[in-house]
């Protein structure tokens, strides 16, 4: 599998964008430039929060207990387990507010101006003319959407999929009751029949995964458990070094089980900062070769005139 700086834009993605039927799943990797913590860092921060919070005249976690929890993070996929444990410890001690406080800090939940240069990649994604879905809880991407186009809860089979809408399927830090972060919350959400019907409607379309790490595909496996995948029209844009060609081949074997086509880009020169350049180039190609776009900039300008 060839790994180049700017991979070719698949014709299926281009055509879906032109029809307004491209679903773009946005993962945590899209928020790193905005100083959002990853899952492991959030878990470490919550452990520290429990260490520094007094219960009955002593910290909620002593040094030995905190060390045990940190050791769990050395094992892949355990960050959500640790987050769940810390949430339970804080909740049982009557400190639910401290969990949300750490969430806000880790997600860098400060006011970001819609014109902030760090939002450029989100604005470029917006120009791909898609139906936007994210598992991220931060509010940074919200800045380029009209508030009425952001949906954070009540996902059902009757939820209309609207071009240029943002569906935050794990909720928003702005609405704590909507958040999906603990294991119990995940189980509840992914066993909900109406939510599964919503996912099924998404996966009848062409889907592009952007900003996802392989660790997050555990979540996608949950999504896939209860839905039927009938066509090969799912794509994953991921960064690799050019010497990792064989690794790409191996990972494509994994993605084959989910009918996902891997689109690798080279991160030799710029690391994951190459991703914005790929998206920027794809937007240019769509703008120059399809009928998409004429109103995209007008829509963004409208958001800038009426920020959140």
C-alpha positions, 0 to 999 in steps of 0.5 A, a space after each residue: 500500500 503506497 504511503 504518500 503526503 497527499 493521498 488521492 481523493 477517492 471518487 466515492 467520497 467526491 461523489 458523495 460530497 457532491 450529493 450532500 450524502 457524505 458522513 464525516 466522523 470526527 475523532 479526538 485527533 482533530 482536537 489535539 491542536 486545540 490543546 485537548 487532552 487524549 483519553 490517557 491524559 484525561 485518565 491521569 488527570 482524574 487520578 491526580 484529582 482524586 489524590 488531591 481531594 480530601 475524603 474523610 480526613 484523607 485523600 480519596 486515593 493514597 499514593 499506592 492506590 493511585 500508582 495501581 490505577 496508573 499502572 492500568 494505563 500501561 495496558 491498551 484500552 484501559 483509559 476508559 476503565 480508569 475514567 470510570 473508576 475515578 468518576 465513581 470515586 468522585 461521585 461516591 464522595 459527593 464530588 461530581 462537580 470535580 469530575 466535570 471540572 477536570 473534564 473542562 480543563 482537559 478539553 481546554 474548554 475556554 472560549 475560542 473565537 470562531 476566527 481562530 487560525 487553529 479552527 482552519 481544519 474544521 472550516 476546511 472539513 465543513 467545506 467537504 459538504 458533509 453530514 458531521 458526526 463526532 464522538 468528541 465532547 469539546 466545543 471547539 468544532 461548534 464554533 463553525 456551526 449554527 447552534 440550531 444545527 448541533 444535535 447532542 441527544 435524542 438520537 433515534 431512527 427518526 432523526 433526520 440526517 441533514 447536510 451541514 448538521 453536527 451530531 455529537 453522539 457522545 454529548 457535549 461538555 456544554 450539556 453535562 447530562 448528555 455526556 457519554 464517558 463511563 463504561 455504564 454510559 457506553 453500555 446504555 447508549 450502545 444498547 439503545 435500540 433507537 440509537 442503533 437505528 440512528 447509526 444504521 441510517 448513518 452507515 447506509 451512506 458513504 462514511 469518512 473517518 478523520 482524526 481517529 486513532 486505532 484505539 478509538 476503533 474499539 468504539 467503532 466495533 461497538 457501533 458495528 455490532 448491531 448494524 448491517 454493513 452491506 457495501 464497501 463505502 467506508 474510509 479511514 484517513 490515517 497517518 503513517 511513516 513511509 517505512 510502515 507499508 507492511 503495517 498498513 497492509 496488516 491494519 487493512 486486514 483488520 479494517 477489512 472485517 469492518 468493510 473500511 478502506 484505509 487511506 494512508 498519508 505520510 507523516 514523515 515530514 510533519 507528523 500528524 500536522 500533515 492531516 490538515 494539509 490533506 484535508 485542505 487539498 481534498 477540499 480544493 479538489 472537490 471545489 474545482 471538480 464538482 458542483 459543491 460549494 458556492 454557498 459554503 463560505 456564505 454559511 461560515 460567514 453567517 456563523 462568524 457574524 452570529 457566534 455562540 
